[in-house]
Amino acid sequence: MSDPKPKGSGYFAVISGFLFFCAFVASLFVDDFVRRLTPEGVMRVWFVAVAVILVWWGVNRIRNGRPDPTIGQSTIQFVMGTVSLTVALLALTMKLG
């Protein structure tokens, strides 16, 4: 049997899902706000969110990780996932702008 997954991943997924759900509901009722969104504003908010998440992830790993300098596969996947999503979002905002 495999090791249990960290609870932090579950909390992160639940919070992210809740935020996406809130954004969906807000988009139904706050049409004027959605229309005023600019590609530049979306990218700025995204960059701040990703920076906070990655810094938190790194500090948490430094505090709680093993003392060796190995970069774990989950960290590589997480960072590459955020980079990939950033590139996709950038491409989308460039097309919209």
C-alpha positions in Angstrom: 0.0 0.0 0.0 1.3 3.4 -0.9 2.1 6.2 1.7 -0.8 8.5 2.5 -0.8 11.7 0.5 -0.1 14.9 2.5 -3.1 16.7 3.9 -1.7 20.0 2.6 -2.4 18.8 -1.0 -6.0 18.2 0.0 -6.4 21.5 1.7 -4.9 23.3 -1.3 -7.2 21.4 -3.8 -10.3 22.2 -1.7 -9.4 25.9 -1.3 -8.6 26.2 -5.0 -11.8 24.5 -6.0 -13.8 26.7 -3.6 -12.2 29.8 -5.1 -13.0 28.7 -8.7 -16.5 27.9 -7.6 -16.8 31.4 -6.1 -15.4 33.0 -9.3 -18.0 31.1 -11.3 -20.9 32.2 -9.1 -19.6 35.8 -9.1 -19.4 35.8 -12.9 -23.1 35.0 -13.0 -24.1 38.0 -10.8 -21.3 40.5 -11.4 -21.4 40.9 -15.1 -20.0 44.5 -15.0 -17.0 43.4 -13.1 -16.3 40.6 -15.5 -16.5 43.0 -18.4 -14.0 45.3 -16.8 -11.3 42.7 -16.4 -8.3 43.4 -18.5 -5.7 40.8 -19.7 -3.0 42.8 -17.9 -5.0 42.8 -14.6 -5.6 39.0 -14.9 -1.9 38.4 -15.5 -0.8 40.6 -12.6 -3.2 38.8 -10.2 -2.0 35.5 -11.5 1.7 36.4 -11.0 1.1 37.5 -7.4 -0.9 34.3 -6.6 1.8 32.1 -8.2 4.6 33.9 -6.4 2.9 33.6 -3.0 2.1 29.9 -3.6 5.7 29.1 -4.7 7.3 31.0 -1.9 5.1 29.3 0.6 5.8 25.9 -0.9 9.5 26.5 -0.8 9.6 27.8 2.7 7.5 24.9 3.9 9.8 22.4 2.1 12.9 24.1 3.6 11.5 24.0 7.1 10.0 20.5 7.0 12.1 18.7 4.4 15.2 16.5 4.7 18.5 18.3 5.0 19.8 17.1 1.5 19.7 19.4 -1.5 17.7 17.0 -3.7 14.8 18.5 -5.6 11.8 16.2 -5.3 9.6 15.1 -8.2 6.5 16.6 -6.7 8.2 20.0 -6.5 9.4 19.8 -10.1 5.9 18.8 -11.2 4.3 21.6 -9.2 6.7 24.3 -10.6 6.3 23.0 -14.2 2.6 23.0 -13.8 2.5 26.6 -12.7 4.9 27.6 -15.5 2.7 25.7 -18.0 -0.4 27.3 -16.8 1.2 30.7 -16.8 2.3 30.3 -20.4 -1.2 29.2 -21.4 -2.8 32.1 -19.6 -0.3 34.5 -21.2 -1.1 33.2 -24.6 -4.8 33.5 -23.9 -4.5 37.1 -22.6 -2.3 38.1 -25.6 -5.0 36.7 -28.0 -7.8 38.6 -26.1 -5.8 41.8 -25.7 
